[in-house]
Amino acid sequence: MPAEDIRHPEKQSNSSKRGLPCDPTFILGCAPCNVICSIIFQNRFDYKDPVFLDLMERLNEILRILSSPWVQVCNNFPALFDYLPGSHNKVLKNVANLKSFVLEKAMEHKASLDINNPRDYIDCFLIRMEQEKQNQQLEFTLENLTTTVFDLFGAGTETMSTTLRYGLLLLLKHPEVTAKVQEEIDRVIGRHRSPCMQDRSHMPYTDAVVHEIQRYIDLVPSSLPHMVTHDIELRNYIIPKGTGVLVSLTSVLYDDKVFPNPEMFDPGHFLDDSGNFKKSDHFMPFSAGKRICAGESLARMEVFLFLTVILQKFTLKSVVDPKDIDTTPIANGFASVPPPYKLCFIPL
């Protein structure tokens, strides 16, 4: 997202309130980021807070660079990182800045810590640090605290923002799908109360749409690097202990034996012949194995609730003919990044 859009959020919020064309990037970044902030810091930021805006801008830049062709080349030839200047240095600088911010917050928490009344994730970590301080294999350290908090930000802010932004683009592209979701919202929830997670079990079509969005966008095509913990044989090949491996999530999410015509956005991939929601073992946008995304349950809740609330309150209007909307990602390295677009939120 352009830096000027981040520094002037009032331009975005005012346009969306008036039903004028707006870029949803800012607002769809603020909400998930504040969810993570409330968990980590027990604090929500005002959308115009300069600290909050700087935090979002750095997270956004990290994802954008990691998804660029330059970083993909460097991933294949790691020596380039050491000898060539490049945008990866911005990533390292932003990561260091964010970790410094977290450390500052940790010190503030430590000064006012009440072990009998933990306020948030940082407090819980600090309490565990005190309990484990005699342990020779110390894992609860300030360094690990800053690392895990950074991971929570990285995994819980930009990925969620990108999923929501991509989801709205797909709903603009397929207004017939949007209409069916809104009909189900009206029938199950109505307009006079907020959606809750208990509603999902009564909304098979909406649930299928949410799953299809996550399948179709293939947000992190190769997941995150994993490491083999012991020698293992796979299809007559021996993978030695310590080997780094990547899981091709694309090969599963786009398996045409499970999802017919996988290049088509079709909520029917998750519906049976009776219109009931159909689970699939091949739905794994959150990676695979024991090291699956720790925030999966939170992410599932956020995607469902955010999209349901938006469609309960607004009609989405594209500024171009839906058939002319291009949903091809503009970057597809570490993450699949949707093309920029504008839409109108028309109040219902």
N, C-alpha and C positions, 0 to 999 in steps of 0.2 A: 504494500500500500504506500502511496506517496507520502513523504514525511509531512507535507503541508496539511494533508487530510487528518493526520493524527493530531497535529498541533492546533487545529481549528475544528473541534468536534461539533461546535454549535452549528456549523454549516451543514453537517450531516444530519443532526437530530432535528433541526428546524425543517429541513426539506422533507424528511420522512413523516413528520407530524402533519404537514400540510398536504400530504399525498402527492408531492412533486417527485420527479425522478431523482433517485439518490443512489449512491454506491453503498451497499450494506456492509462493507468490510469493517468499518469502524465499530458500529453498534454490535455486530456479531462477534467482534473481538473483545469488547468491553465486558459483556455479560459473562462468558465463560472464564475470563481472567479474574473477575471479581468472585466467582464461585471458588476458584482455587485460593485466592487471597483470603477469603473468609475461613477456609480450612486451615491454612498455614499460619496466618497472622491474626485470626479473629478480627479481621478488619476489611471493610469494603471501601473502595476509593470512589470519590466523585469522578465522573467521566472527564472533568476538566482539570483534575489534579495533575500538575506537571510531573510529579514522581511516577504516577500511574501511566501517563502518556509515554514517558521515557522507557518505562518497563515494557510496555506493549510494543513500542517501536523497535527495541532491541530484540525481543522475541520474534517479531515479524521478520526482521532482517536476517536473523539466524536461519529460519526455515527457508527463506527465499534463496539464500546463498547455498545452503546444503542441497537444495533441489536443482541447482544450476549445473549446466554441462561441465563447467570448469572443475567443480568439486568431484564430479563423477570421474573425470579423467584422472584427477589426483588420487582418488580411491583405488584406481587400477595401477597407478604408478606413484606409490607413497613418497618416494624420494623427492618428488617435485615440491612437496610441502616444505622441505628444508632448504631448497636452493632457489626457488622462484617466488617472487612477490606475487600476491594474489588476494582475492577477496576472502580466502580462508583466514587471513590474519584478522579481518573484521570479526569473524566468528569467535576467534580466540579472545579478542579484546572484549566483545560483548559478554561472553561467558564469564570472563574474569570480573567484569563490572557487576554482573548480576549476582555472582557469588559473594562479592564484597558487600552488596546491598543486603543479602541474606544474613551474612555474618554480623552486620551492624544491627539488624533486627534481633538476631539471637542474643547479642549482648544486652540489648534493651530488655528482652524477655528475662534473661538471667538475673538482672538487677531487681525485677519485681516478681520473681517466681514464687508461687504458692504451691508446694508439692501436693497439697490436699485439694487443690482446685485448679487443675490444668485447663487452660483456656483454648488451646489449639494444638496443632501438630508440633510446633517448636517446643512448647511447654512439655508435651509428652516425651519428646526426644531428650530434652534436658534432664528430666526426671530419671529416665532410663540411663542416661550418662552417669548420673550420681550413683545409681544402684549398681552399675557395672564397673565402677572405677577401679576395683581391685582385681578385675578379670585381666589376666595376662594377655589374652587374645582380644584386646579391646577393639570393638567394632563401633561402639557409640562414641564418636569423636566429633569435634566441631567441623573437621574437614568433611566427614561423612554426612553431617547434618546439612552443610551447604550444598553438597553434591546431590543428596536426595531431594532437597527442596527445589533445586534447579531442575532436576528430572521431573518433578511434579508440575512445575511451570511449563517445561517444554512439552511434556506429554499431555497436559490437561488444558492448555490454553490455545496454542496455535493449531493443534490437530482438531480440536473441537470447533474452533472458528472456521477452519477450512472446510470441515464436514458440513457445517450449517450453510456456509456460503455456496458450496457446491450443491447442497440439497435444494436450496431455493432456486438455483439456476435450472436444475432438472425439473422442478415443479413449474417454472415458467415455460419450459420447453414442452411440458406435457400437461396442459390445462385440464384435460379430461381426468387425469389422476388427481390433481388438486381438488377438482369439484367433488370427486368421490370421497376424498378425505374429509372435506368440509361437511358433506352430508352426514358422514359417520360422527363427526364431532357434534353437530347439531342434535343428532338422535341420541347419542350416549351422554354427552356432557351438557349441551345447551350453551347459552350465552351468559348465564348468571352466576357461574362459579368457575374457579380456576381448575384446569386439568390436574390430575394426580396420577401416580403410578398405578393405582388400583384400576384406573380406567383402561389401561392397555390390554388387559385380558378380555375386555368386552369390545375391543376395536381391532379386529383381525386385519382389516384392510390397511389401516394406518400403520399397524405394526409391520405389515409386509412392506409398505412403502419405505419405512425407516430402514429396514433390513436391506432392501433393494438399493437404496441410496448408498449405503456403506459398501455393499458388494460392488456396485457399478463403478464408484469412484476409485476403488482400489487405492485407498489413501496412502499407504506405505507399502509399495509393491514388493520390496524385498525384506520387509520387517527390519528389525535391528540386529546387529551382529550377535551371535551366540557363540559359546565355546564348548567344545566336547570335553566332558569331565573325565572320561576314561576311553581307552581304545574301544572302538565299536566297528562291527562289520555291517555294511549296508550294500546289498546287491553285489556281493563278492568283492567289494572294495573295503579296505581297512582304513578307517579314519582315526589317526593317532590322537591320543589325549592332548588337549591344548590347541587343537586346530580350530580356527575361526570358521564359522559356517553361516550362511544366509539362507533363510527360508523363502522360497518363491511363493508368496501368497497369491500372486496373479494366476499361477497355474491351477490353483484351487478355486479361487473366486470366479475364474473364467473357464472352468471345466465344462465343455458343452455336453458331456454325458450327464451332468447333474443340473446344469442351468442351460436349457436349450436356447440357442441364439443369444449367447452371453453378451454380445456387443449391443444388444437391445436393452433399453431400460424398461423392465417389465415386472411390476409387483407380483404378477402371477407366479414368479419363481418361488414365492414363499406362501402360496395359497393352494389348498387342495381343490378337488372338483366341487366341493360343497361351499367353498368360500371361507373355510376355516384356515387359521394360520398354520403353516407347515414348517416345522423346524428342519434344519439341514446341518449335518455334521461338517459340511464343506463351507459353512459360513464361519470364516475365521479372519476377520479384518483386524483382530487384536493380537495376531501372531499365534504361535502354537507351542505346546509343551508346557513344562513347569514354569518357564519364565514368560508366560503370557502377560500382557499388559496388566499391571496392578490396578489401574484405574478403569478396568472394563465396566464394572457395574455402575460407576459414577457416569461414565461416558454414555452408556445405554440410557440412563435416566435423563441426562441432559438433552440428548438428541431428540428423544420422544417428547419431553416437556417443552423444550424451546420451539420445536416445529409445530406442535399442537397449539400452543398459546398463540403463536403468530397467525396460524390459519383460523383460529377461533376469532381473532380480533380484526383481521385484515383480509382483503382480497388482493392477490398479487397481480400486478399489471405490468406486462413487459413493454418496453419502449420500442421494440421491434416486433415484427411478426414472429410468433413462436417457431414456425418452421425454419426461420432464418437464424435461430439461436445456435451457436456453435458451442458444444460442451466439451470439446477437446482440451485437455489440460495444456497450459502454456509451459509447464515444467513437469517433469516426470522422473526425477532422480530419487532423492530420499523420499519425497512426498509428491503426490499428484496435486498440482496447484491449478484451480480453475481460472479461466480467462476473466479479466475484469468486465463488469457489466453494471448497468443501472436498472432499477425497477421502481415502481410506485407502490407504496403501501396504502391502499384505499380502505379507510375504516368501515367496518360493517355496522 
